Amino acid sequence: MQKQREGVLVKSQCRLADDQIELVDAASRELLQEPGLLCYNETTAKVFQKAGAQVEDAGECVRIRIPDVLVDKALTTAPSRIILGARKWENRLVLDAREPRVRFGSGSETNVWLDVDFTEKQPTFNRAEGTIERLCKAAHLCDNLEHLDFFIRCVNIRDKEVTHKNKDVNKFLASLNNITKHVQAGLTDIRALNDVVSIGEIIAGGKEAFQKEPVLSFITCVVKSPMQIVDDTAAKLIEISKLRVPVVISSCPMGGATGPFDEFGMVAQVNAEVLAGVTLTQLVAPGTPVLYGAVPIRTRLDNLNDMYGAPEVVHYTVDCVQMARFYELPCYSTAAVGDARVPGIQATVEKMLTLVDTSRAGAQYIHYAFGLLDRTNVFCPEQAVLDNAHIGIVKQMLASQADASICEERRESVLSVVREVMETDHKTFMYHLPLPTREPVYVRYPLEDEDGGALYAAHKQYQEIMDRPHNGLSDELQKEVLSKVPGILRQTLKS
């Protein structure tokens, strides 16, 4: 029986040399001490101060200077291997920082859902607001995309019944009720944490089963770039760490705005911010499963928007994958985001640019990879189907590189085949063994319609998936969730 979703095991390629990695590490540690971090959360300041960090008054906040000894200790207790459970056991993920096994998932929390309609196979695009129903559709779609390995909520639920208080339980449950893969999201309200974890425990089969293989996990952006610890996010991270639920420490500065344009400066800052978050989790609860989250982007100089389709973004991201591997932390990374507003050649080029290079670097957990357009502002289900096809091609390419058959043992057989063919009249290798044994021998683009093109083919596949039965929670589990967790809305459990 399959023990986990395999993803693709790659032969990791490096952009930074060993001495450059050590330079980034040293520069990041200097930043953690000078200028240090501005901290707006009192509990965080006390945790660091108790551990031996220097804490100084900085007016409206305090400044924390984190010494190397605390970082080093945190890196010894943060696990290198993390298990992310799933409703179906074969969909679980084993993230091992020492193994460059790449997985791909969705991401963002877009306010806009882009519907694609066709009249005589010509597309029209209609923007709609995010709802619970659309989040359920997205989860069901992603459950049926074979190259999607985990699900991060990709639609912001904005139904009139959704409040700050009940948003978390409904977005997690809507996801879990429609997908059998691992589910991850940010936490809107710290008061909902225990209820969200209760949902996970019920679905996993109890507290012990959830601790062993949690079916859900969290994302936090505890450090606001540049170098500022956010009050409410720090409070959430502390409580999540106490429960030892897997959590991403995400750093996402914009080059030229909240981070340097310069590659060295950007990567040093991202690294410092992530190390600060990792250190906090380990001071609160040593052994807390934590992912090194790097989401560096670039600023557009004409309108100051974030920009994902720039070559520099690839450089930043690949460097950060290497830094995560240096610290032996599983890496949460970014790929397949484009700046285009609708599906098309621009979106494909920008997405493939980042997909190929980030994957080659060996990031264990790549989010944003399905369905996003207009940076991370729009989710389009047809684009998610297209991205699934693209990622399938990337996986096959990467698997071929990792399993190169060039070896001394095959030398004589290779020479003999060429010599044999050269003795024939036809000079064609098709009739001579060995033929390729890995299927398929030839790959066509997996989405194609003679008249409507790839987008129309993706639209047909999306409609076909929507007609498939949903892999919803059993009636017994739904009743248990409703009886134990307040705030669940009726549309959340509707498949």
C-alpha positions in Angstrom: 0.0 0.0 0.0 1.2 3.5 -0.8 2.5 5.2 2.3 2.3 8.7 1.1 1.8 10.9 -2.0 5.0 10.4 -3.9 5.4 13.8 -5.5 8.6 13.7 -7.5 12.0 13.0 -6.1 14.5 15.3 -7.8 18.3 15.7 -8.0 18.4 19.1 -6.4 20.2 21.8 -8.3 21.9 24.7 -6.5 22.3 28.3 -7.3 24.4 29.2 -4.3 27.8 27.8 -3.5 28.6 26.6 0.1 30.5 29.8 0.9 27.6 31.9 -0.3 25.2 30.0 1.9 27.5 30.7 4.9 27.5 34.4 3.9 23.7 34.5 3.9 23.6 32.7 7.2 26.1 35.1 8.8 24.3 38.2 7.4 20.9 37.0 8.7 22.3 36.4 12.2 23.8 39.9 12.2 20.4 41.3 11.2 18.7 39.5 14.1 21.0 41.4 16.4 21.5 44.7 14.6 19.0 46.2 13.9 17.1 43.3 15.6 13.3 43.0 15.3 10.7 45.5 16.3 8.1 43.6 18.4 4.5 44.6 19.0 3.5 41.5 21.0 4.2 41.6 24.8 4.2 37.8 25.3 6.7 37.3 22.5 9.0 39.9 24.1 8.8 38.1 27.4 9.5 34.7 25.8 12.7 36.0 24.1 13.8 37.9 27.2 13.4 34.9 29.5 15.5 32.9 27.0 18.3 35.4 27.2 17.6 37.8 24.2 18.2 41.5 24.7 14.9 43.4 24.8 14.9 47.2 24.6 12.3 49.9 24.7 11.6 51.3 21.2 8.7 53.7 21.9 5.5 52.1 20.8 7.1 48.7 20.8 10.2 46.9 21.9 13.3 45.9 20.0 14.5 42.3 20.3 18.0 41.3 19.6 18.3 37.5 19.1 21.7 36.0 19.8 23.1 33.1 17.8 22.8 30.7 20.7 19.0 30.9 20.7 18.9 30.3 16.9 21.3 27.4 17.1 19.3 25.8 19.9 16.0 26.2 18.0 17.5 24.6 14.9 18.4 21.5 17.0 14.9 21.0 18.3 12.9 21.9 15.2 12.2 18.6 13.4 13.7 17.8 10.0 10.9 15.4 9.2 7.2 16.3 9.4 4.1 14.2 8.7 1.1 16.0 7.3 -1.9 13.7 7.5 -4.9 13.4 5.2 -8.4 12.0 5.3 -7.2 9.2 3.0 -4.1 7.6 4.4 -2.4 7.3 1.0 -2.7 11.1 0.6 -0.5 11.8 3.6 2.8 13.7 3.1 6.1 13.0 4.7 8.2 16.1 4.4 11.9 15.3 5.0 14.3 18.2 4.8 17.1 15.8 3.8 15.1 14.4 0.8 14.3 16.7 -2.1 10.9 15.2 -2.8 8.7 17.9 -4.3 5.0 18.3 -3.8 2.6 20.9 -5.3 -0.5 22.5 -3.9 -2.9 25.4 -4.2 -2.7 28.6 -2.2 -3.7 32.3 -1.6 -7.2 33.3 -0.4 -8.5 35.2 -3.4 -11.5 37.5 -3.3 -12.2 36.9 -7.0 -13.4 33.7 -8.7 -13.0 33.8 -12.4 -15.7 31.9 -14.4 -14.9 31.0 -18.0 -17.9 30.6 -20.3 -17.9 29.6 -23.9 -20.0 30.7 -26.9 -19.1 28.8 -30.0 -15.9 27.8 -28.3 -14.9 31.5 -27.7 -14.2 32.3 -24.1 -15.7 35.0 -22.0 -14.5 35.8 -18.5 -16.7 36.7 -15.6 -15.5 37.7 -12.1 -17.5 36.6 -9.1 -17.1 37.0 -5.3 -15.6 34.2 -3.2 -18.2 32.1 -1.3 -18.3 28.9 0.8 -19.9 27.2 -2.2 -17.1 28.2 -4.5 -14.5 27.1 -1.9 -16.2 23.7 -1.8 -16.1 23.6 -5.6 -12.4 24.4 -5.5 -11.6 21.7 -2.9 -13.6 19.1 -4.9 -11.8 20.1 -8.1 -8.4 19.8 -6.4 -9.3 16.4 -4.9 -9.6 15.3 -8.6 -6.4 16.9 -9.9 -3.9 14.1 -9.8 -0.8 16.3 -9.6 -2.1 18.4 -6.7 -0.7 17.0 -3.5 -2.2 19.3 -0.8 -4.9 22.0 -0.5 -4.5 25.5 0.8 -7.7 27.5 0.8 -7.7 29.4 -2.5 -11.0 31.3 -2.2 -11.9 33.8 0.5 -15.4 33.0 1.9 -17.4 36.3 1.9 -21.0 35.0 2.4 -23.1 37.4 4.5 -23.4 34.8 7.3 -19.6 34.6 7.6 -18.2 36.6 10.5 -14.8 37.1 11.9 -15.7 34.7 14.7 -17.0 31.8 12.5 -14.8 32.2 9.4 -12.1 29.8 10.5 -14.3 26.8 11.3 -16.2 27.1 8.1 -13.2 27.5 5.7 -11.4 24.6 7.3 -14.5 22.4 7.3 -15.6 23.3 3.8 -12.2 22.3 2.6 -12.0 19.0 4.6 -15.5 18.0 3.6 -14.6 18.2 -0.1 -11.0 16.9 -0.3 -9.2 13.9 1.0 -5.7 15.5 0.8 -4.0 17.6 3.5 -5.6 20.9 4.3 -3.8 24.1 5.3 -4.8 27.7 6.0 -4.1 30.8 8.0 -6.1 31.5 11.2 -8.3 34.5 11.2 -9.3 34.6 14.8 -7.2 33.2 17.7 -10.4 32.3 19.5 -11.2 29.8 16.8 -8.0 27.8 17.2 -9.3 25.1 19.6 -12.5 24.7 17.5 -10.5 24.2 14.3 -8.2 21.7 16.0 -11.3 19.9 17.3 -12.5 19.5 13.7 -9.1 18.0 12.8 -9.2 15.6 15.8 -12.7 14.4 15.0 -11.8 13.7 11.4 -8.5 12.1 12.3 -10.1 9.8 14.8 -9.1 11.4 18.1 -6.4 13.6 19.7 -3.7 11.0 19.6 -4.3 10.2 15.9 -4.4 13.9 15.1 -1.1 14.5 16.9 0.5 11.7 15.0 -0.8 12.6 11.6 -2.7 16.0 11.6 -5.1 16.4 8.8 -4.8 20.2 8.9 -2.1 22.7 9.6 -1.5 26.4 9.7 0.3 29.3 8.0 1.5 32.4 9.9 3.3 35.5 8.6 4.5 36.4 12.1 7.2 38.8 10.9 5.9 41.7 8.8 8.7 42.8 6.5 11.0 44.4 7.2 11.8 42.8 10.6 8.6 43.6 12.6 6.9 41.0 14.8 3.1 41.4 14.4 1.0 41.5 17.6 -2.0 39.3 16.6 -0.1 36.9 14.4 2.6 36.3 17.1 -0.2 35.5 19.6 -1.6 33.0 17.1 1.8 31.4 16.5 2.4 31.0 20.2 -0.9 29.2 20.8 -0.4 27.0 17.7 3.0 26.1 18.9 1.7 25.1 22.3 -0.6 22.6 20.6 2.3 21.4 18.5 0.3 21.6 15.3 2.5 21.9 12.1 2.9 25.6 11.2 4.5 27.5 8.4 6.7 30.5 9.2 6.1 32.6 6.1 8.2 35.6 5.1 7.1 37.5 2.0 8.9 40.8 1.5 8.5 42.8 -1.8 11.8 43.5 -3.3 12.2 47.3 -3.6 9.4 48.0 -1.1 9.5 45.9 2.1 12.7 44.2 1.1 15.9 44.9 -0.9 16.0 44.5 -4.7 19.4 43.0 -4.3 19.4 39.2 -4.2 21.9 38.9 -1.3 19.9 41.5 0.8 16.5 40.0 0.0 17.6 36.4 0.9 19.4 37.5 4.0 16.3 39.4 5.2 13.9 36.5 4.4 16.2 34.1 6.2 16.4 36.3 9.2 12.7 36.7 9.5 12.1 33.0 9.1 14.8 32.1 11.7 13.1 34.5 14.1 9.8 32.8 13.7 11.3 29.3 14.0 13.2 30.3 17.1 9.9 31.6 18.7 8.1 28.3 18.1 10.9 26.3 19.6 11.2 28.6 22.7 7.5 28.2 23.3 7.4 24.4 22.6 10.6 22.6 21.6 9.9 20.1 18.8 7.0 22.0 17.3 6.8 21.0 13.6 7.7 24.0 11.6 8.2 24.7 7.8 10.6 27.3 6.5 8.3 29.5 4.4 9.8 31.7 1.8 7.6 33.8 -0.5 9.8 36.6 -1.7 8.5 38.7 -4.6 9.4 41.9 -6.5 7.8 45.3 -6.6 6.5 46.7 -9.9 8.0 50.2 -10.2 5.1 51.6 -12.3 2.3 50.9 -9.8 4.0 49.3 -6.7 2.0 46.1 -7.0 3.6 42.8 -6.2 5.2 40.9 -9.1 5.7 37.2 -9.4 6.6 36.8 -13.0 10.0 38.4 -12.8 13.2 36.4 -13.2 14.6 37.9 -9.9 11.8 36.2 -8.0 13.1 32.8 -9.2 16.6 33.7 -7.9 15.2 34.7 -4.5 13.1 31.6 -4.2 15.7 29.1 -5.2 18.2 30.6 -2.8 15.8 30.3 0.0 15.2 26.6 -0.8 18.9 26.1 -0.3 18.8 28.0 3.0 16.1 25.7 4.3 18.1 22.6 3.3 21.1 24.1 5.0 19.2 24.3 8.3 17.5 20.9 7.7 14.0 22.4 7.7 11.2 21.3 5.3 10.7 24.1 2.8 7.4 25.8 2.0 8.0 27.5 -1.3 6.3 29.3 -4.2 5.9 28.6 -7.9 3.4 28.9 -10.8 2.1 32.4 -10.1 1.7 34.7 -13.0 0.9 38.4 -13.4 -1.6 37.8 -16.2 -5.2 38.4 -15.5 -6.7 35.7 -17.7 -5.5 32.3 -18.9 -3.2 32.5 -21.9 0.4 32.4 -23.2 1.6 35.0 -20.7 0.2 33.1 -17.7 1.7 29.8 -19.0 5.2 31.3 -19.6 5.4 32.9 -16.2 4.1 29.9 -14.4 6.4 27.4 -16.2 9.4 29.7 -15.5 9.0 29.4 -11.8 7.7 25.8 -11.8 10.7 24.4 -13.4 13.4 26.2 -11.5 11.8 26.1 -8.0 11.1 22.4 -8.5 14.6 21.6 -9.5 15.9 23.2 -6.3 14.1 20.5 -4.3 11.5 22.4 -2.2 9.4 19.9 -0.4 6.1 21.9 -0.4 5.3 24.3 -3.2 2.2 26.3 -2.8 0.4 28.8 -5.2 0.8 26.2 -8.0 -2.8 25.8 -9.1 -5.3 28.3 -10.6 -3.9 31.7 -9.6 -4.0 34.7 -11.9 -3.4 38.4 -11.5 -0.7 37.6 -9.0 -2.6 35.9 -6.2 -5.8 37.9 -6.5 -7.9 35.6 -8.8 -8.6 31.9 -8.7 -9.8 30.3 -12.0 -10.8 26.6 -12.0 -9.9 26.2 -15.7 -6.5 27.6 -15.0 -6.1 25.1 -12.2 -6.8 22.3 -14.7 -4.2 23.8 -17.1 -1.7 24.0 -14.2 -2.3 20.4 -13.4 -1.3 19.5 -16.9 1.8 21.7 -16.8 2.9 20.2 -13.4 2.4 16.7 -14.8 4.9 17.6 -17.6 7.3 19.2 -15.0 7.1 16.1 -12.8 7.9 13.8 -15.7 10.9 16.0 -16.7 12.2 16.1 -13.1 11.8 12.4 -12.6 13.8 11.7 -15.8 16.6 13.9 -14.5 16.7 12.2 -11.1 16.7 8.7 -12.7 19.2 9.3 -15.5 20.3 5.9 -16.9 23.8 6.9 -17.9 26.0 4.5 -16.0 29.0 2.2 -16.6 26.8 -0.9 -16.5 25.0 0.1 -19.6 28.0 1.2 -21.7 28.4 -2.0 -23.7 24.6 -2.4 -24.4 24.4 1.2 -25.7 27.4 0.7 -28.0 26.1 -2.6 -29.3 22.7 -1.1 -30.3 24.2 1.7 -32.2 26.6 -0.7 -34.0 23.7 -3.0 -34.8 21.6 -0.3 -36.3 24.5 1.0 -38.4 24.7 -2.5 -40.1 21.1 -2.3 -41.4 19.7 -0.7 -44.5 17.0 1.4 -42.7 19.3 2.9 -40.0 16.3 3.2 -37.7 16.4 2.5 -34.0 12.6 1.8 -33.7 13.1 -1.8 -34.7 15.9 -2.5 -32.3 15.9 -3.3 -28.6 16.0 -2.0 -26.0 13.0 0.2 -26.5 12.1 2.8 -23.7 10.4 1.0 -20.9 8.9 4.0 -19.1 5.4 4.9 -20.2 4.4 6.9 -22.0 7.2 6.9 -24.5 5.8 10.1 -26.1 3.7 12.7 -24.3 1.2 14.9 -26.1 0.0 18.0 -24.4 -2.6 16.5 -22.1 -5.3 19.1 -22.8 -6.3 19.6 -26.4 -9.4 20.3 -28.4 -9.2 20.6 -32.2 -11.4 23.7 -32.4 -11.5 25.3 -28.9 -7.8 24.8 -27.9 -6.4 24.0 -24.5 -8.6 26.4 -22.5 -11.8 24.8 -23.9 -10.5 21.4 -23.2 -9.7 22.5 -19.6 -13.3 23.9 -19.3 -14.7 20.5 -20.4 -12.5 18.7 -17.9 -13.6 21.0 -15.1 -17.3 20.5 -15.9 -16.7 16.7 -15.9 -15.0 16.8 -12.5 -17.9 18.9 -11.1 -20.3 16.2 -12.1 -18.3 13.5 -10.1 -19.5 12.5 -6.7 -17.9 14.4 -3.8 -15.7 12.6 -1.3 -17.6 14.2 1.7 -17.4 13.3 5.3 -19.6 10.6 6.6 -23.0 11.5 8.2 -21.6 10.4 11.6 -18.6 12.7 11.4 -20.7 15.6 10.2 -23.1 15.1 13.2 -20.1 14.9 15.6 -18.6 18.1 14.2 -22.0 19.9 14.4 -22.5 18.8 18.0 -19.0 19.8 19.2 -18.1 22.8 17.1 -20.1 26.0 17.2 -20.6 28.3 14.3 -20.9 25.8 11.4 -23.0 27.2 8.6 -25.4 24.9 6.6 -23.7 25.6 3.2 -20.4 24.4 4.6 -21.6 20.8 4.9 -23.5 20.8 1.7 -21.7 18.9 -1.1 
